[in-house]
Amino acid sequence: MPTSSDFALACEGLGKSYRLGQELSLQHTLRTVLRRSRTTESFWALKDVTFEVERGAFFGIVGSNGSGKSTLTQVISGIGVPNAGRALIRGRVLPLLEVGTGFHLDLTGRENIELLGTILGLTHGEIEAELPRIVAFADVERHLETPLKRYSSGMQARLSFATAVCFPADIYIFDEVLAVVDDDFRDRCVAELRTLNAQGRTVIFMSHDLDLVARLCSSGMWLEQGEVRKTGPMPEVAAAYEQGRRDAAASAVGAPAI
């Protein structure tokens, strides 16, 4: 581990757990200080996740709700800390895990662009050089000096995506970021992602839109209940995932009523 010398991301035995439980409080008398008893249990959102993404790959991640996809993207983006295993990453990572990631609603569009660029370690000159392209791509010229809280969800999504793809990185991670944009902007985003990948950038793309993932990605992974079910060429992964969904639906229909 890793098995290839030319990898962008390699995960080995990755595990992430959360504590679930209920906190109970009792107050018996005025002299009694609040007493608490806590019952907790561990929930493993990721269990022994092992996979590798080659440098320059367009890698898709599919899975049902609650499968651990978002937890995984948070861990490999450095936002979450694993409880087991490790993730090795080569190069600068730029994650866009939801609309407005890294943005502040009280700051203007321009200030948010500068904020994200600064977080990524870019100089003022580098940020200013990319500003016109970001603004044009997002189509927010008239609203650049307006606080983000006055933007519509679509405008926020456009600015988030434009800022992410226009700033330089080695690995781009996108988690359900095209769900709230219109069809025209979605097509532009898809074209931009393909351009980034053609330039040798690694793109990790997660979406519930299986057709879009299958169309964009050359390789990928099916994650279910926190575990890797299949990795490999995206057509094979998509076919296995679809069959898994059909099997699950058939089992649910045939289950006895309680």
C-alpha positions as CSV (number, residue, x, y, z in Angstrom):
1,M,0.0,0.0,0.0
2,P,-0.2,1.9,-2.2
3,T,0.0,-0.6,-5.1
4,S,0.8,2.1,-7.7
5,S,3.7,4.6,-7.7
6,D,1.5,7.1,-9.7
7,F,-1.4,7.6,-7.3
8,A,-3.2,10.8,-6.3
9,L,-5.1,9.3,-3.4
10,A,-4.7,6.0,-1.6
11,C,-6.8,4.9,1.4
12,E,-5.9,1.9,3.5
13,G,-8.3,0.4,6.1
14,L,-10.0,3.7,6.6
15,G,-12.5,3.8,9.4
16,K,-14.7,6.6,10.9
17,S,-16.9,6.1,13.9
18,Y,-19.4,8.4,15.7
19,R,-20.8,8.2,19.2
20,L,-24.6,7.9,19.4
21,G,-26.5,8.1,22.6
22,Q,-28.9,9.9,24.8
23,E,-28.0,12.2,27.7
24,L,-30.4,12.1,30.6
25,S,-30.7,14.8,33.3
26,L,-32.3,14.7,36.8
27,Q,-32.6,17.4,39.4
28,H,-33.9,16.1,42.7
29,T,-33.6,19.1,45.1
30,L,-32.4,22.6,45.2
31,R,-29.1,21.3,46.6
32,T,-28.7,18.8,43.9
33,V,-26.3,19.7,41.1
34,L,-27.4,18.6,37.7
35,R,-26.5,14.9,37.4
36,R,-26.1,13.4,34.0
37,S,-25.9,9.8,32.9
38,R,-24.9,9.0,29.3
39,T,-25.6,5.9,27.3
40,T,-23.5,5.8,24.1
41,E,-22.7,3.4,21.3
42,S,-20.4,3.6,18.4
43,F,-21.6,3.8,14.8
44,W,-19.1,3.1,12.1
45,A,-19.8,5.3,9.1
46,L,-16.8,3.9,7.3
47,K,-15.4,0.4,7.8
48,D,-12.1,-0.8,6.4
49,V,-12.3,1.3,3.3
50,T,-9.4,0.6,1.0
51,F,-9.0,2.0,-2.6
52,E,-6.7,3.9,-4.8
53,V,-7.1,6.7,-7.3
54,E,-4.5,7.2,-10.0
55,R,-3.1,10.6,-10.8
56,G,-5.2,12.2,-13.5
57,A,-8.2,9.9,-13.1
58,F,-11.9,10.9,-13.2
59,F,-13.1,8.8,-10.3
60,G,-16.8,8.4,-9.3
61,I,-18.2,7.4,-6.0
62,V,-21.8,6.0,-5.9
63,G,-24.0,4.6,-3.1
64,S,-27.3,5.0,-1.5
65,N,-28.2,7.6,1.2
66,G,-26.3,6.8,4.4
67,S,-23.7,4.7,2.6
68,G,-20.8,6.8,3.9
69,K,-20.0,8.8,0.7
70,S,-20.1,12.2,2.3
71,T,-18.1,11.0,5.4
72,L,-15.5,9.6,3.0
73,T,-15.2,12.9,1.1
74,Q,-14.9,14.8,4.3
75,V,-12.1,12.5,5.6
76,I,-10.1,12.6,2.3
77,S,-10.5,16.4,2.2
78,G,-9.0,16.7,5.6
79,I,-12.2,18.0,7.2
80,G,-12.8,14.8,9.2
81,V,-10.2,12.7,11.1
82,P,-10.4,8.9,10.7
83,N,-10.5,6.6,13.7
84,A,-8.7,3.9,11.8
85,G,-6.5,3.5,8.8
86,R,-4.9,6.3,6.8
87,A,-5.4,8.3,3.6
88,L,-2.3,9.3,1.6
89,I,-2.8,12.4,-0.7
90,R,-0.4,13.8,-3.2
91,G,-0.8,17.5,-4.1
92,R,-3.1,20.3,-3.2
93,V,-6.7,19.3,-2.6
94,L,-9.7,21.6,-3.4
95,P,-12.9,20.1,-2.0
96,L,-16.4,21.4,-2.9
97,L,-18.6,19.3,-0.6
98,E,-21.7,21.4,-0.6
99,V,-23.0,24.8,-1.9
100,G,-21.2,27.6,-0.1
101,T,-18.4,25.5,1.4
102,G,-15.8,27.9,2.9
103,F,-18.1,30.9,2.2
104,H,-19.5,33.4,4.7
105,L,-23.0,34.7,4.2
106,D,-22.2,38.2,5.5
107,L,-19.3,38.7,3.2
108,T,-19.7,39.9,-0.4
109,G,-19.1,37.7,-3.4
110,R,-15.7,39.3,-4.0
111,E,-14.7,38.9,-0.3
112,N,-15.7,35.2,-0.3
113,I,-13.6,34.5,-3.4
114,E,-10.7,36.2,-1.7
115,L,-11.4,34.2,1.5
116,L,-11.4,30.9,-0.2
117,G,-8.2,31.7,-2.2
118,T,-6.4,32.7,1.0
119,I,-7.5,29.5,2.7
120,L,-6.0,27.6,-0.2
121,G,-2.7,29.4,0.3
122,L,-2.9,31.6,-2.9
123,T,-1.3,35.0,-3.0
124,H,-3.3,38.2,-3.4
125,G,-1.9,38.4,-7.0
126,E,-3.0,34.9,-7.8
127,I,-6.5,35.5,-6.5
128,E,-6.8,38.8,-8.5
129,A,-5.6,37.1,-11.6
130,E,-8.4,34.5,-11.5
131,L,-11.1,36.9,-10.3
132,P,-12.4,37.9,-13.8
133,R,-12.7,34.3,-14.9
134,I,-14.5,33.3,-11.8
135,V,-17.0,36.2,-12.0
136,A,-17.6,35.5,-15.7
137,F,-18.1,31.8,-15.2
138,A,-20.5,32.3,-12.3
139,D,-22.3,35.2,-14.1
140,V,-22.4,37.3,-11.0
141,E,-20.8,40.6,-12.2
142,R,-23.7,42.7,-11.1
143,H,-23.7,41.1,-7.6
144,L,-20.0,40.9,-6.9
145,E,-20.2,43.5,-4.1
146,T,-23.5,42.1,-2.6
147,P,-23.4,40.0,0.6
148,L,-23.8,36.3,-0.2
149,K,-26.9,36.1,2.1
150,R,-28.8,38.0,-0.6
151,Y,-27.8,35.5,-3.3
152,S,-30.3,32.9,-4.5
153,S,-29.3,29.2,-3.9
154,G,-28.5,29.0,-7.6
155,M,-26.3,32.0,-7.5
156,Q,-24.4,30.7,-4.5
157,A,-24.0,27.3,-6.3
158,R,-22.6,29.0,-9.4
159,L,-20.1,31.1,-7.4
160,S,-19.1,28.1,-5.3
161,F,-18.4,26.0,-8.4
162,A,-16.7,28.7,-10.4
163,T,-14.4,29.6,-7.5
164,A,-13.5,26.0,-7.0
165,V,-12.7,25.1,-10.6
166,C,-10.9,28.4,-11.4
167,F,-8.4,28.1,-8.6
168,P,-5.4,25.7,-9.2
169,A,-5.3,22.4,-7.5
170,D,-4.0,18.8,-8.1
171,I,-7.1,17.0,-6.8
172,Y,-10.7,18.3,-7.0
173,I,-13.4,16.7,-4.9
174,F,-17.0,17.4,-5.7
175,D,-19.9,16.1,-3.5
176,E,-23.4,16.6,-4.9
177,V,-22.6,20.2,-6.1
178,L,-24.6,20.2,-9.3
179,A,-28.0,19.2,-7.8
180,V,-29.3,22.8,-7.4
181,V,-28.1,24.4,-10.7
182,D,-30.1,24.8,-13.9
183,D,-29.4,22.6,-16.9
184,D,-27.4,25.2,-18.8
185,F,-25.0,25.9,-16.0
186,R,-24.8,22.2,-15.3
187,D,-23.7,21.6,-18.9
188,R,-21.0,24.2,-18.5
189,C,-19.8,22.6,-15.2
190,V,-19.6,19.2,-16.9
191,A,-17.5,20.7,-19.7
192,E,-15.2,22.4,-17.2
193,L,-14.7,19.2,-15.2
194,R,-13.8,17.4,-18.4
195,T,-11.3,20.2,-19.3
196,L,-9.7,20.0,-15.8
197,N,-9.3,16.2,-16.2
198,A,-7.9,16.6,-19.7
199,Q,-5.3,18.9,-18.2
200,G,-4.1,16.0,-16.0
201,R,-6.0,17.0,-12.8
202,T,-7.5,14.3,-10.7
203,V,-11.3,14.7,-10.2
204,I,-13.2,12.8,-7.6
205,F,-16.9,13.1,-8.2
206,M,-19.9,12.0,-6.1
207,S,-23.5,12.2,-7.1
208,H,-26.8,10.4,-6.8
209,D,-27.2,10.9,-10.5
210,L,-25.8,7.6,-11.7
211,D,-26.2,8.4,-15.4
212,L,-24.0,11.5,-14.9
213,V,-21.4,9.7,-12.9
214,A,-21.2,6.9,-15.5
215,R,-21.0,9.5,-18.3
216,L,-18.2,11.5,-16.7
217,C,-16.0,9.0,-14.8
218,S,-13.7,6.4,-16.2
219,S,-13.2,4.5,-12.9
220,G,-15.0,4.5,-9.6
221,M,-16.2,2.8,-6.4
222,W,-19.5,1.6,-5.0
223,L,-19.8,2.3,-1.3
224,E,-22.6,0.8,0.8
225,Q,-23.2,0.8,4.6
226,G,-19.7,2.2,5.0
227,E,-18.0,-0.6,3.1
228,V,-16.5,-0.9,-0.4
229,R,-18.7,-3.2,-2.5
230,K,-16.8,-2.8,-5.8
231,T,-14.0,-0.7,-7.4
232,G,-12.9,-0.7,-11.0
233,P,-14.0,0.7,-14.4
234,M,-17.0,2.9,-14.0
235,P,-19.3,0.9,-16.3
236,E,-18.8,-2.2,-14.2
237,V,-19.2,-0.3,-10.9
238,A,-22.4,1.3,-12.2
239,A,-23.8,-2.0,-13.3
240,A,-23.0,-3.7,-10.0
241,Y,-24.6,-0.8,-8.1
242,E,-27.8,-0.9,-10.2
243,Q,-28.1,-4.7,-9.7
244,G,-27.6,-4.1,-5.9
245,R,-30.4,-1.6,-5.9
246,R,-32.7,-4.0,-7.8
247,D,-31.9,-6.8,-5.4
248,A,-32.5,-4.6,-2.4
249,A,-35.9,-3.4,-3.8
250,A,-36.9,-7.0,-4.5
251,S,-36.0,-8.1,-1.0
252,A,-38.0,-5.2,0.5
253,V,-41.1,-6.2,-1.6
254,G,-40.8,-9.8,-0.5
255,A,-40.3,-9.1,3.1
256,P,-43.1,-10.3,5.4
257,A,-45.3,-7.6,7.0
258,I,-44.7,-6.9,10.7
